[in-house]
Amino acid sequence: MLTMLLDGKTALIYGAGQIGSAVARAFAREGAAVFLAGRTLATLDALADEIRAAGGTAETAAVDALDERAVTGHVDAVAERTGRIDVSFNLISYGDVQQPLTEITVEDFLRPITTAMRTHFLTTQAAAPHMIRQRSGVILAFGGSGPHTLPGLGGFKIALDALEGLRRQWACELGRHVVRVVTLKTGGVPETIPDDFEGRDDIVASLERATLLGRTATLTDVGDVAAFVASDRARTMTAATVNITCGAIMDY
């Protein structure tokens, strides 16, 4: 009998969008007790009900991932209940406005950068003491970066670049405590684009053309890879970006 990848693990997930939901389902399917946090409790509760109906374990809490006291209180409360924090995965949106740099306001430009840095710093800093104490744990981020960009992204791509710098710094400081820090990047998941979004077919076609495999990552792919990276089977992996872009973004 195969052991589930995350059997007995406690996983914190911030954000219940399509990516966060896919990861939460995969974590629960692989045996983790999933603790969902976000600002919209109704959305979190619906996802938790779905996970429990499928036989998994999930609980919810209304948490603003930009609020230091709220984040720390949430993490400490989960740790007190479960005795450990094994995975922390931050998937909140950054509120980015995508416009050319010549047109965007400084406030709109800086928003995704400051949001990404604040929330990832806070959620990691809150989980780190528990992981350090148990000498194990995984910090996951989503987005990744690379040498290429596109016009009109405002501060979004720059936020992803900054996220990679933060990931490297956390990995450097937490490595001696056997805590791993990894980013996942997809190059775009067509399922996250609404069916009625203007130009959807063209966008999907362009995403597929950019790949080397002729296909893009699915939500199921993201969840499956995240579960593996969070598991002990990936215990040698840290200070790294896991590239699941199907070759659309080449590592360097």
Phi and psi in degrees as GROMACS dihedral restraints (atoms count N, CA, C in turn):
[ dihedral_restraints ]
;  ai    aj    ak    al  type     phi  dphi    fc
    3     4     5     6     1   -77.7    20    10
    4     5     6     7     1   136.4    20    10
    6     7     8     9     1   -80.3    20    10
    7     8     9    10     1   138.4    20    10
    9    10    11    12     1   -66.4    20    10
   10    11    12    13     1   145.5    20    10
   12    13    14    15     1   -57.5    20    10
   13    14    15    16     1   -37.1    20    10
   15    16    17    18     1  -118.5    20    10
   16    17    18    19     1    28.0    20    10
   18    19    20    21     1   -57.5    20    10
   19    20    21    22     1   124.4    20    10
   21    22    23    24     1    81.9    20    10
   22    23    24    25     1     2.3    20    10
   24    25    26    27     1   -87.3    20    10
   25    26    27    28     1   151.4    20    10
   27    28    29    30     1  -107.4    20    10
   28    29    30    31     1   121.1    20    10
   30    31    32    33     1  -120.9    20    10
   31    32    33    34     1   127.6    20    10
   33    34    35    36     1   -98.3    20    10
   34    35    36    37     1   130.7    20    10
   36    37    38    39     1  -128.2    20    10
   37    38    39    40     1   124.5    20    10
   39    40    41    42     1  -103.5    20    10
   40    41    42    43     1   119.4    20    10
   42    43    44    45     1   102.3    20    10
   43    44    45    46     1   133.4    20    10
   45    46    47    48     1  -123.6    20    10
   46    47    48    49     1    36.5    20    10
   48    49    50    51     1   -72.1    20    10
   49    50    51    52     1  -168.2    20    10
   51    52    53    54     1   -65.1    20    10
   52    53    54    55     1   -41.1    20    10
   54    55    56    57     1   -67.5    20    10
   55    56    57    58     1   -48.1    20    10
   57    58    59    60     1   -60.1    20    10
   58    59    60    61     1   -39.3    20    10
   60    61    62    63     1   -66.1    20    10
   61    62    63    64     1   -41.9    20    10
   63    64    65    66     1   -62.5    20    10
   64    65    66    67     1   -41.3    20    10
   66    67    68    69     1   -67.8    20    10
   67    68    69    70     1   -42.0    20    10
   69    70    71    72     1   -60.0    20    10
   70    71    72    73     1   -43.6    20    10
   72    73    74    75     1   -61.9    20    10
   73    74    75    76     1   -44.0    20    10
   75    76    77    78     1   -65.4    20    10
   76    77    78    79     1   -42.9    20    10
   78    79    80    81     1   -60.5    20    10
   79    80    81    82     1   -46.4    20    10
   81    82    83    84     1   -64.6    20    10
   82    83    84    85     1   -41.4    20    10
   84    85    86    87     1   -61.2    20    10
   85    86    87    88     1   -29.8    20    10
   87    88    89    90     1   -93.0    20    10
   88    89    90    91     1    12.6    20    10
   90    91    92    93     1   101.0    20    10
   91    92    93    94     1    -0.7    20    10
   93    94    95    96     1   -77.5    20    10
   94    95    96    97     1   147.6    20    10
   96    97    98    99     1   -84.2    20    10
   97    98    99   100     1   115.7    20    10
   99   100   101   102     1  -100.7    20    10
  100   101   102   103     1   129.3    20    10
  102   103   104   105     1  -114.7    20    10
  103   104   105   106     1   110.1    20    10
  105   106   107   108     1   -93.3    20    10
  106   107   108   109     1   130.5    20    10
  108   109   110   111     1  -129.8    20    10
  109   110   111   112     1   140.7    20    10
  111   112   113   114     1  -178.7    20    10
  112   113   114   115     1  -176.8    20    10
  114   115   116   117     1   -91.5    20    10
  115   116   117   118     1   -19.5    20    10
  117   118   119   120     1  -109.0    20    10
  118   119   120   121     1    96.5    20    10
  120   121   122   123     1   -64.5    20    10
  121   122   123   124     1   -35.2    20    10
  123   124   125   126     1   -61.1    20    10
  124   125   126   127     1   -41.1    20    10
  126   127   128   129     1   -65.1    20    10
  127   128   129   130     1   -43.9    20    10
  129   130   131   132     1   -63.0    20    10
  130   131   132   133     1   -43.6    20    10
  132   133   134   135     1   -63.5    20    10
  133   134   135   136     1   -39.5    20    10
  135   136   137   138     1   -63.2    20    10
  136   137   138   139     1   -40.7    20    10
  138   139   140   141     1   -67.0    20    10
  139   140   141   142     1   -42.5    20    10
  141   142   143   144     1   -62.6    20    10
  142   143   144   145     1   -40.2    20    10
  144   145   146   147     1   -61.4    20    10
  145   146   147   148     1   -41.7    20    10
  147   148   149   150     1   -62.5    20    10
  148   149   150   151     1   -43.7    20    10
  150   151   152   153     1   -65.2    20    10
  151   152   153   154     1   -42.4    20    10
  153   154   155   156     1   -67.0    20    10
  154   155   156   157     1   -36.7    20    10
  156   157   158   159     1   -63.7    20    10
  157   158   159   160     1   -27.6    20    10
  159   160   161   162     1   -88.3    20    10
  160   161   162   163     1     4.0    20    10
  162   163   164   165     1    97.0    20    10
  163   164   165   166     1     5.4    20    10
  165   166   167   168     1   -93.1    20    10
  166   167   168   169     1   179.6    20    10
  168   169   170   171     1  -116.5    20    10
  169   170   171   172     1   124.1    20    10
  171   172   173   174     1  -151.3    20    10
  172   173   174   175     1   139.8    20    10
  174   175   176   177     1  -133.2    20    10
  175   176   177   178     1   161.2    20    10
  177   178   179   180     1  -127.9    20    10
  178   179   180   181     1   157.4    20    10
  180   181   182   183     1  -154.1    20    10
  181   182   183   184     1   138.8    20    10
  183   184   185   186     1   -79.8    20    10
  184   185   186   187     1   112.7    20    10
  186   187   188   189     1  -139.5    20    10
  187   188   189   190     1   129.6    20    10
  189   190   191   192     1   -87.6    20    10
  190   191   192   193     1   111.0    20    10
  192   193   194   195     1   -72.2    20    10
  193   194   195   196     1     3.7    20    10
  195   196   197   198     1  -104.6    20    10
  196   197   198   199     1    -1.3    20    10
  198   199   200   201     1  -101.1    20    10
  199   200   201   202     1   112.5    20    10
  201   202   203   204     1   -57.6    20    10
  202   203   204   205     1   -48.2    20    10
  204   205   206   207     1   -66.5    20    10
  205   206   207   208     1   -38.3    20    10
  207   208   209   210     1   -65.3    20    10
  208   209   210   211     1   -43.6    20    10
  210   211   212   213     1   -65.6    20    10
  211   212   213   214     1   -49.2    20    10
  213   214   215   216     1   -62.1    20    10
  214   215   216   217     1   -42.7    20    10
  216   217   218   219     1   -62.0    20    10
  217   218   219   220     1   -40.3    20    10
  219   220   221   222     1   -64.5    20    10
  220   221   222   223     1   -49.5    20    10
  222   223   224   225     1   -62.6    20    10
  223   224   225   226     1   -44.8    20    10
  225   226   227   228     1   -62.6    20    10
  226   227   228   229     1   -37.7    20    10
  228   229   230   231     1   -66.6    20    10
  229   230   231   232     1   -41.8    20    10
  231   232   233   234     1   -64.9    20    10
  232   233   234   235     1   -43.2    20    10
  234   235   236   237     1   -63.0    20    10
  235   236   237   238     1   -37.7    20    10
  237   238   239   240     1   -65.3    20    10
  238   239   240   241     1   -36.3    20    10
  240   241   242   243     1   -75.2    20    10
  241   242   243   244     1   -43.5    20    10
  243   244   245   246     1   -98.3    20    10
  244   245   246   247     1   -19.3    20    10
  246   247   248   249     1    88.1    20    10
  247   248   249   250     1    -3.0    20    10
  249   250   251   252     1  -165.9    20    10
  250   251   252   253     1   160.6    20    10
  252   253   254   255     1  -128.7    20    10
  253   254   255   256     1   114.3    20    10
  255   256   257   258     1  -101.1    20    10
  256   257   258   259     1   -33.8    20    10
  258   259   260   261     1  -139.8    20    10
  259   260   261   262     1   136.7    20    10
  261   262   263   264     1  -129.1    20    10
  262   263   264   265     1   117.7    20    10
  264   265   266   267     1  -125.8    20    10
  265   266   267   268     1   115.2    20    10
  267   268   269   270     1   -99.9    20    10
  268   269   270   271     1   118.2    20    10
  270   271   272   273     1  -128.2    20    10
  271   272   273   274     1    25.2    20    10
  273   274   275   276     1   -73.0    20    10
  274   275   276   277     1   155.7    20    10
  276   277   278   279     1   -80.3    20    10
  277   278   279   280     1   159.7    20    10
  279   280   281   282     1  -104.2    20    10
  280   281   282   283     1     0.1    20    10
  282   283   284   285     1    64.4    20    10
  283   284   285   286     1    35.1    20    10
  285   286   287   288     1   -76.8    20    10
  286   287   288   289     1   147.6    20    10
  288   289   290   291     1  -111.7    20    10
  289   290   291   292     1   121.1    20    10
  291   292   293   294     1  -100.0    20    10
  292   293   294   295     1   104.8    20    10
  294   295   296   297     1  -143.3    20    10
  295   296   297   298     1   159.6    20    10
  297   298   299   300     1   -59.1    20    10
  298   299   300   301     1   147.6    20    10
  300   301   302   303     1   -63.4    20    10
  301   302   303   304     1   -25.0    20    10
  303   304   305   306     1   -73.9    20    10
  304   305   306   307     1   -13.3    20    10
  306   307   308   309     1  -115.6    20    10
  307   308   309   310     1   -24.7    20    10
  309   310   311   312     1   -74.8    20    10
  310   311   312   313     1   147.9    20    10
  312   313   314   315     1   -76.7    20    10
  313   314   315   316     1   157.9    20    10
  315   316   317   318     1   -64.2    20    10
  316   317   318   319     1   -33.9    20    10
  318   319   320   321     1   -64.8    20    10
  319   320   321   322     1   -46.2    20    10
  321   322   323   324     1   -67.8    20    10
  322   323   324   325     1   -34.4    20    10
  324   325   326   327     1   -64.2    20    10
  325   326   327   328     1   -45.4    20    10
  327   328   329   330     1   -78.8    20    10
  328   329   330   331     1   -23.2    20    10
  330   331   332   333     1   -53.3    20    10
  331   332   333   334     1   -53.6    20    10
  333   334   335   336     1   -65.0    20    10
  334   335   336   337     1   -30.4    20    10
  336   337   338   339     1   -69.0    20    10
  337   338   339   340     1   -50.2    20    10
  339   340   341   342     1   -69.3    20    10
  340   341   342   343     1   -35.5    20    10
  342   343   344   345     1   -65.5    20    10
  343   344   345   346     1   -47.4    20    10
  345   346   347   348     1   -60.5    20    10
  346   347   348   349     1   -45.8    20    10
  348   349   350   351     1   -66.3    20    10
  349   350   351   352     1   -43.5    20    10
  351   352   353   354     1   -65.7    20    10
  352   353   354   355     1   -49.5    20    10
  354   355   356   357     1   -68.7    20    10
  355   356   357   358     1   -41.0    20    10
  357   358   359   360     1   -70.1    20    10
  358   359   360   361     1   -35.5    20    10
  360   361   362   363     1   -63.7    20    10
  361   362   363   364     1   -47.2    20    10
  363   364   365   366     1   -65.5    20    10
  364   365   366   367     1   -46.2    20    10
  366   367   368   369     1   -68.1    20    10
  367   368   369   370     1   -35.7    20    10
  369   370   371   372     1   -71.7    20    10
  370   371   372   373     1   -43.6    20    10
  372   373   374   375     1   -62.1    20    10
  373   374   375   376     1   -34.3    20    10
  375   376   377   378     1   -71.4    20    10
  376   377   378   379     1   -37.1    20    10
  378   379   380   381     1   -79.7    20    10
  379   380   381   382     1   -29.3    20    10
  381   382   383   384     1   -55.4    20    10
  382   383   384   385     1   -46.4    20    10
  384   385   386   387     1   -59.4    20    10
  385   386   387   388     1   -36.9    20    10
  387   388   389   390     1   -69.4    20    10
  388   389   390   391     1   -40.9    20    10
  390   391   392   393     1   -69.0    20    10
  391   392   393   394     1   -38.9    20    10
  393   394   395   396     1   -61.9    20    10
  394   395   396   397     1   -43.1    20    10
  396   397   398   399     1   -63.4    20    10
  397   398   399   400     1   -38.5    20    10
  399   400   401   402     1   -90.9    20    10
  400   401   402   403     1    -5.1    20    10
  402   403   404   405     1    55.4    20    10
  403   404   405   406     1    47.0    20    10
  405   406   407   408     1  -171.3    20    10
  406   407   408   409     1   157.6    20    10
  408   409   410   411     1   149.8    20    10
  409   410   411   412     1   161.5    20    10
  411   412   413   414     1  -136.1    20    10
  412   413   414   415     1   126.8    20    10
  414   415   416   417     1  -103.6    20    10
  415   416   417   418     1   122.9    20    10
  417   418   419   420     1  -117.1    20    10
  418   419   420   421     1   141.5    20    10
  420   421   422   423     1  -126.9    20    10
  421   422   423   424     1   162.8    20    10
  423   424   425   426     1  -128.6    20    10
  424   425   426   427     1   135.3    20    10
  426   427   428   429     1   138.9    20    10
  427   428   429   430     1   -58.2    20    10
  429   430   431   432     1    67.0    20    10
  430   431   432   433     1  -178.0    20    10
  432   433   434   435     1  -151.2    20    10
  433   434   435   436     1  -164.0    20    10
  435   436   437   438     1   165.3    20    10
  436   437   438   439     1   175.0    20    10
  438   439   440   441     1   -76.8    20    10
  439   440   441   442     1   -12.6    20    10
  441   442   443   444     1  -105.2    20    10
  442   443   444   445     1   153.9    20    10
  444   445   446   447     1  -148.2    20    10
  445   446   447   448     1  -177.8    20    10
  447   448   449   450     1  -130.1    20    10
  448   449   450   451     1   154.9    20    10
  450   451   452   453     1   -70.2    20    10
  451   452   453   454     1   152.6    20    10
  453   454   455   456     1    83.2    20    10
  454   455   456   457     1    17.0    20    10
  456   457   458   459     1   -92.0    20    10
  457   458   459   460     1    -1.0    20    10
  459   460   461   462     1    60.1    20    10
  460   461   462   463     1  -132.6    20    10
  462   463   464   465     1   -94.0    20    10
  463   464   465   466     1     4.6    20    10
  465   466   467   468     1   -63.9    20    10
  466   467   468   469     1   -52.1    20    10
  468   469   470   471     1   -62.8    20    10
  469   470   471   472     1   -36.1    20    10
  471   472   473   474     1   -66.4    20    10
  472   473   474   475     1   -35.6    20    10
  474   475   476   477     1   -62.2    20    10
  475   476   477   478     1   -40.3    20    10
  477   478   479   480     1   -66.7    20    10
  478   479   480   481     1   -37.9    20    10
  480   481   482   483     1   -62.9    20    10
  481   482   483   484     1   -43.7    20    10
  483   484   485   486     1   -63.7    20    10
  484   485   486   487     1   -37.2    20    10
  486   487   488   489     1   -60.2    20    10
  487   488   489   490     1   -38.0    20    10
  489   490   491   492     1   -67.9    20    10
  490   491   492   493     1   -36.5    20    10
  492   493   494   495     1   -63.6    20    10
  493   494   495   496     1   -41.6    20    10
  495   496   497   498     1   -66.3    20    10
  496   497   498   499     1   -39.7    20    10
  498   499   500   501     1   -59.8    20    10
  499   500   501   502     1   -43.7    20    10
  501   502   503   504     1   -63.5    20    10
  502   503   504   505     1   -40.5    20    10
  504   505   506   507     1   -67.2    20    10
  505   506   507   508     1   -44.5    20    10
  507   508   509   510     1   -62.6    20    10
  508   509   510   511     1   -42.3    20    10
  510   511   512   513     1   -60.7    20    10
  511   512   513   514     1   -40.8    20    10
  513   514   515   516     1   -63.1    20    10
  514   515   516   517     1   -42.1    20    10
  516   517   518   519     1   -82.7    20    10
  517   518   519   520     1   -27.0    20    10
  519   520   521   522     1   -97.3    20    10
  520   521   522   523     1   -12.0    20    10
  522   523   524   525     1   -58.0    20    10
  523   524   525   526     1   -40.2    20    10
  525   526   527   528     1   -67.5    20    10
  526   527   528   529     1   -13.0    20    10
  528   529   530   531     1   -99.0    20    10
  529   530   531   532     1    10.1    20    10
  531   532   533   534     1    64.3    20    10
  532   533   534   535     1    35.3    20    10
  534   535   536   537     1  -108.0    20    10
  535   536   537   538     1   128.7    20    10
  537   538   539   540     1  -100.0    20    10
  538   539   540   541     1   148.0    20    10
  540   541   542   543     1  -133.5    20    10
  541   542   543   544     1   121.0    20    10
  543   544   545   546     1  -140.2    20    10
  544   545   546   547     1   145.7    20    10
  546   547   548   549     1  -112.7    20    10
  547   548   549   550     1   142.1    20    10
  549   550   551   552     1  -107.2    20    10
  550   551   552   553     1   136.0    20    10
  552   553   554   555     1  -132.1    20    10
  553   554   555   556     1   140.6    20    10
  555   556   557   558     1  -114.6    20    10
  556   557   558   559     1   -23.5    20    10
  558   559   560   561     1    77.5    20    10
  559   560   561   562     1     5.8    20    10
  561   562   563   564     1   115.2    20    10
  562   563   564   565     1   131.6    20    10
  564   565   566   567     1  -118.6    20    10
  565   566   567   568     1   107.0    20    10
  567   568   569   570     1   -54.7    20    10
  568   569   570   571     1   -31.4    20    10
  570   571   572   573     1   -61.3    20    10
  571   572   573   574     1   -19.8    20    10
  573   574   575   576     1   -83.4    20    10
  574   575   576   577     1    -7.2    20    10
  576   577   578   579     1   -91.7    20    10
  577   578   579   580     1   121.7    20    10
  579   580   581   582     1   -56.5    20    10
  580   581   582   583     1   145.7    20    10
  582   583   584   585     1   -59.9    20    10
  583   584   585   586     1   -32.1    20    10
  585   586   587   588     1   -94.2    20    10
  586   587   588   589     1     9.6    20    10
  588   589   590   591     1   -69.5    20    10
  589   590   591   592     1   130.2    20    10
  591   592   593   594     1   -60.7    20    10
  592   593   594   595     1   126.7    20    10
  594   595   596   597     1    80.1    20    10
  595   596   597   598     1    15.5    20    10
  597   598   599   600     1   -56.8    20    10
  598   599   600   601     1   -47.0    20    10
  600   601   602   603     1   -60.2    20    10
  601   602   603   604     1   -39.9    20    10
  603   604   605   606     1   -67.4    20    10
  604   605   606   607     1   -38.7    20    10
  606   607   608   609     1   -64.2    20    10
  607   608   609   610     1   -46.4    20    10
  609   610   611   612     1   -61.6    20    10
  610   611   612   613     1   -43.3    20    10
  612   613   614   615     1   -61.6    20    10
  613   614   615   616     1   -39.6    20    10
  615   616   617   618     1   -69.7    20    10
  616   617   618   619     1   -36.3    20    10
  618   619   620   621     1   -63.2    20    10
  619   620   621   622     1   -42.6    20    10
  621   622   623   624     1   -68.2    20    10
  622   623   624   625     1   -39.1    20    10
  624   625   626   627     1   -64.0    20    10
  625   626   627   628     1   -30.4    20    10
  627   628   629   630     1   -73.6    20    10
  628   629   630   631     1   -15.7    20    10
  630   631   632   633     1   -84.3    20    10
  631   632   633   634     1   164.3    20    10
  633   634   635   636     1   -91.9    20    10
  634   635   636   637     1   -17.3    20    10
  636   637   638   639     1  -100.2    20    10
  637   638   639   640     1    -5.3    20    10
  639   640   641   642     1    75.1    20    10
  640   641   642   643     1    16.6    20    10
  642   643   644   645     1  -152.9    20    10
  643   644   645   646     1   161.6    20    10
  645   646   647   648     1  -111.3    20    10
  646   647   648   649     1   167.9    20    10
  648   649   650   651     1   -67.1    20    10
  649   650   651   652     1   144.3    20    10
  651   652   653   654     1  -101.2    20    10
  652   653   654   655     1   169.3    20    10
  654   655   656   657     1   -60.9    20    10
  655   656   657   658     1   -38.0    20    10
  657   658   659   660     1   -63.0    20    10
  658   659   660   661     1   -41.0    20    10
  660   661   662   663     1   -58.1    20    10
  661   662   663   664     1   -45.9    20    10
  663   664   665   666     1   -60.7    20    10
  664   665   666   667     1   -46.6    20    10
  666   667   668   669     1   -62.6    20    10
  667   668   669   670     1   -43.2    20    10
  669   670   671   672     1   -64.3    20    10
  670   671   672   673     1   -44.0    20    10
  672   673   674   675     1   -67.3    20    10
  673   674   675   676     1   -41.5    20    10
  675   676   677   678     1   -60.1    20    10
  676   677   678   679     1   -41.9    20    10
  678   679   680   681     1   -63.3    20    10
  679   680   681   682     1   -40.7    20    10
  681   682   683   684     1   -64.6    20    10
  682   683   684   685     1   -48.1    20    10
  684   685   686   687     1   -62.0    20    10
  685   686   687   688     1   -34.9    20    10
  687   688   689   690     1   -76.3    20    10
  688   689   690   691     1   -12.2    20    10
  690   691   692   693     1   -89.0    20    10
  691   692   693   694     1   166.9    20    10
  693   694   695   696     1   -68.3    20    10
  694   695   696   697     1   -15.5    20    10
  696   697   698   699     1   -69.3    20    10
  697   698   699   700     1   -16.7    20    10
  699   700   701   702     1  -106.7    20    10
  700   701   702   703     1    29.1    20    10
  702   703   704   705     1   -65.1    20    10
  703   704   705   706     1   -15.3    20    10
  705   706   707   708     1   -91.8    20    10
  706   707   708   709     1     1.3    20    10
  708   709   710   711     1  -102.6    20    10
  709   710   711   712     1   114.9    20    10
  711   712   713   714     1  -155.8    20    10
  712   713   714   715     1   167.7    20    10
  714   715   716   717     1    54.0    20    10
  715   716   717   718     1    36.4    20    10
  717   718   719   720     1  -135.8    20    10
  718   719   720   721     1   157.6    20    10
  720   721   722   723     1  -107.8    20    10
  721   722   723   724     1   127.9    20    10
  723   724   725   726     1   -91.9    20    10
  724   725   726   727     1   116.7    20    10
  726   727   728   729     1   -95.0    20    10
  727   728   729   730     1   109.0    20    10
  729   730   731   732     1  -120.2    20    10
  730   731   732   733     1    43.0    20    10
  732   733   734   735     1   -91.5    20    10
  733   734   735   736     1     5.3    20    10
  735   736   737   738     1    59.1    20    10
  736   737   738   739     1    28.8    20    10
  738   739   740   741     1    89.4    20    10
  739   740   741   742     1     0.3    20    10
  741   742   743   744     1   -65.1    20    10
  742   743   744   745     1   -34.8    20    10
  744   745   746   747     1  -116.9    20    10
  745   746   747   748     1   120.9    20    10
  747   748   749   750     1   -92.9    20    10
  748   749   750   751     1   135.5    20    10
  750   751   752   753     1   -72.5    20    10
  751   752   753   754     1   156.8    20    10
